[in-house]
Amino acid sequence: MELELLSLKLHQNPWLPLPDGASVQRAARLGVQLDVNRAPASQWRRLPGMRWQWIDQLLQLQRQEIHVHTLAELEQRLGVSSTLLKLWQPVLAFRPRGDRPALPPLVDVNGASGQKLSDLPGLDRGQVASLLRERQRGPFSSVADLQDRLRLPDSVMAVLAGQLHCGRGPVPPDLPKPHLPREAFHLNPSVSPFSARM
């Protein structure tokens, strides 16, 4: 019954968070898979215990076209505990190289216009105003410095992960937001919603 309920929820909302190990196990039994080398930030946020810093690193690897092949390599690159990786393992997929993932353009927090910053998901008007005031005192040295100086909660940073950088150049041009691939975290079509058993 519990598995059937999760199946219905996942089919209604493929971005449903998986709050604990039991949810990850059930999702895996329903055929849910996360492509380590293509998944966008929104999909990584679904995993229990995920930190925004790891999401940021994962998207940096994608931008640099660095392919992760194994769980051990993922552990080494992120510094994630083996216990947490084992929790995620049932839904992780290390697929061969495919099309380059479509990632949103990076926004330079030291040079972007107020409008560009307002377009970022997760930041409200007050936070954008604070950012603009704070960077007048001095440029942000890192995304972690941004979080510290603006006192942004981890939940906001998780939404912003993989979208920011701290450059020194002019305001970048506005670019259209690319479509993020839904197939990076998907339900395996060969698994029927109610075929998995508890």
HULIN-V898764 format. One record per pair of residues at least 4 apart in sequence whose C-alpha atoms are under 6 Angstrom apart, sorted by sequence separation. I is the first residue (numbers start at 0). J is the second residue. D is the distance in Angstrom with one decimal. If there is no record, write none. Layout:
# HULIN-V898764
i=I j=J d=D
i=I j=J d=D
This chain:
# HULIN-V898764
i=8 j=12 d=5.9
i=9 j=13 d=4.9
i=27 j=31 d=5.0
i=34 j=38 d=5.5
i=74 j=78 d=5.4
i=84 j=88 d=5.8
i=107 j=111 d=5.4
i=111 j=115 d=6.0
i=122 j=126 d=5.8
i=129 j=133 d=5.9
i=134 j=138 d=5.0
i=146 j=150 d=5.4
i=156 j=160 d=5.8
i=17 j=22 d=5.4
i=26 j=31 d=5.4
i=60 j=65 d=5.1
i=74 j=79 d=5.2
i=146 j=151 d=5.0
i=17 j=23 d=5.9
i=139 j=145 d=5.9
i=141 j=165 d=5.7
i=68 j=93 d=5.7
i=17 j=45 d=5.4
i=19 j=47 d=5.4
i=16 j=45 d=4.2
i=17 j=46 d=5.5
i=18 j=47 d=5.0
i=109 j=138 d=5.7
i=121 j=155 d=5.5
i=121 j=158 d=5.8
i=107 j=163 d=6.0
i=109 j=165 d=5.8
i=33 j=90 d=5.7
i=35 j=92 d=5.9
i=105 j=162 d=4.7
i=106 j=163 d=4.8
i=107 j=164 d=5.0
i=108 j=165 d=5.6
i=32 j=90 d=4.5
i=33 j=91 d=4.9
i=34 j=92 d=4.8
i=35 j=93 d=5.7
i=105 j=163 d=5.2
i=107 j=165 d=5.4
i=31 j=90 d=6.0
i=32 j=91 d=5.8
i=33 j=92 d=5.7
i=107 j=166 d=5.6
i=110 j=169 d=5.7
i=111 j=170 d=4.8
i=110 j=170 d=4.7
i=27 j=89 d=5.6
i=27 j=90 d=5.3
i=37 j=100 d=5.2
i=20 j=86 d=5.6
i=103 j=176 d=5.8
i=101 j=179 d=5.5
i=58 j=161 d=5.4
i=51 j=156 d=5.9
i=55 j=160 d=4.8
i=51 j=157 d=4.3
i=55 j=161 d=4.4
i=51 j=160 d=5.8
i=38 j=183 d=4.7
i=37 j=183 d=5.6
i=34 j=183 d=5.1
i=33 j=183 d=5.9
i=33 j=184 d=4.3
i=32 j=184 d=5.4
i=32 j=185 d=5.7
i=31 j=185 d=5.5
i=31 j=186 d=4.4
i=30 j=186 d=5.2
i=30 j=187 d=4.5
i=30 j=190 d=5.9
i=29 j=195 d=6.0
i=28 j=195 d=5.9
i=6 j=192 d=5.5
i=3 j=193 d=5.9
